[in-house]
Amino acid sequence: MLEFDDMELLQLQFCMSQTKKMMAHPSEHMRHASITKKVEEEMDRRKEETGAYTAEKVLRDLERQIKELGG
């Protein structure tokens, strides 16, 4: 099983959106749609469970990083 952190998953979503226009064969479109759906479902799951990809989560992460730096 592949495991991605939140930022890697966000990057994968971006890559999938950029490659969609390069697909030529219908089977490529089907696989692309399947992968994109799985990525988006995982992102939705993380958003519900941890607040990932929300402004609140970004602020919490920044505050944690500042504390770790001794600020």
TIBALUM-815680 format. One record per residue (C-alpha): residue in one letter; x, y, z. Coordinates in Angstrom, 3 decimals, m for minus. Each point is the difference from the previous one (the first is absolute). Layout:
BEGIN
["A" [X Y Z]]
...
END
This chain:
BEGIN
["M" [0.000 0.000 0.000]]
["L" [1.260 3.476 m0.821]]
["E" [m0.018 2.571 2.742]]
["F" [0.183 3.730 m0.627]]
["D" [0.142 2.855 2.468]]
["D" [m2.513 2.823 m0.484]]
["M" [2.310 2.153 m2.120]]
["E" [1.006 m2.914 m2.234]]
["L" [m3.667 m0.808 m0.568]]
["L" [m0.712 3.631 m0.834]]
["Q" [2.891 m0.059 m2.496]]
["L" [m1.360 m3.201 m1.533]]
["Q" [m3.413 1.624 m0.423]]
["F" [1.673 2.927 m1.787]]
["C" [1.982 m2.360 m2.259]]
["M" [m3.157 m1.896 m0.881]]
["S" [m1.766 3.217 m0.986]]
["Q" [2.943 0.998 m2.198]]
["T" [0.285 m3.346 m1.795]]
["K" [m3.692 m0.369 m0.805]]
["K" [0.288 2.078 m3.151]]
["M" [2.782 m2.287 m1.282]]
["M" [m2.164 m3.112 m0.106]]
["A" [m0.797 m1.290 m3.467]]
["H" [m1.511 m3.478 0.242]]
["P" [m3.335 m0.633 1.752]]
["S" [1.598 m2.626 2.270]]
["E" [2.457 2.666 1.180]]
["H" [m2.926 2.247 0.912]]
["M" [m1.618 m2.830 1.956]]
["R" [3.174 m0.777 1.992]]
["H" [0.636 3.691 0.577]]
["A" [m3.553 0.474 1.289]]
["S" [0.378 m3.008 2.285]]
["I" [3.274 1.260 1.490]]
["T" [m1.345 3.542 0.345]]
["K" [m3.093 m1.302 1.808]]
["K" [2.140 m1.979 2.457]]
["V" [2.225 3.015 0.692]]
["E" [m2.991 2.269 0.570]]
["E" [m1.736 m2.552 2.239]]
["E" [3.124 m0.303 2.149]]
["M" [0.328 3.785 0.205]]
["D" [m3.672 0.265 1.021]]
["R" [0.497 m2.697 2.633]]
["R" [2.997 1.833 1.452]]
["K" [m1.851 3.294 m0.053]]
["E" [m2.827 m1.551 2.019]]
["E" [2.248 m1.885 2.426]]
["T" [2.858 2.439 0.575]]
["G" [m1.015 3.288 m1.576]]
["A" [2.713 m0.386 m2.638]]
["Y" [m0.094 2.502 m2.863]]
["T" [m1.836 2.590 2.104]]
["A" [1.187 3.409 1.168]]
["E" [m0.407 m1.110 3.619]]
["K" [2.315 m2.980 m0.508]]
["V" [2.614 2.165 m1.709]]
["L" [m0.076 2.436 2.934]]
["R" [0.308 m2.843 2.532]]
["D" [2.964 m1.442 m1.897]]
["L" [1.706 3.401 m0.187]]
["E" [m0.527 0.597 3.710]]
["R" [1.456 m3.433 0.776]]
["Q" [3.022 0.675 m2.204]]
["I" [0.599 3.378 1.678]]
["K" [m0.119 m1.646 3.431]]
["E" [2.439 m2.671 m1.160]]
["L" [2.385 2.724 m1.130]]
["G" [m0.122 1.506 3.486]]
["G" [m2.227 2.957 m0.835]]
END
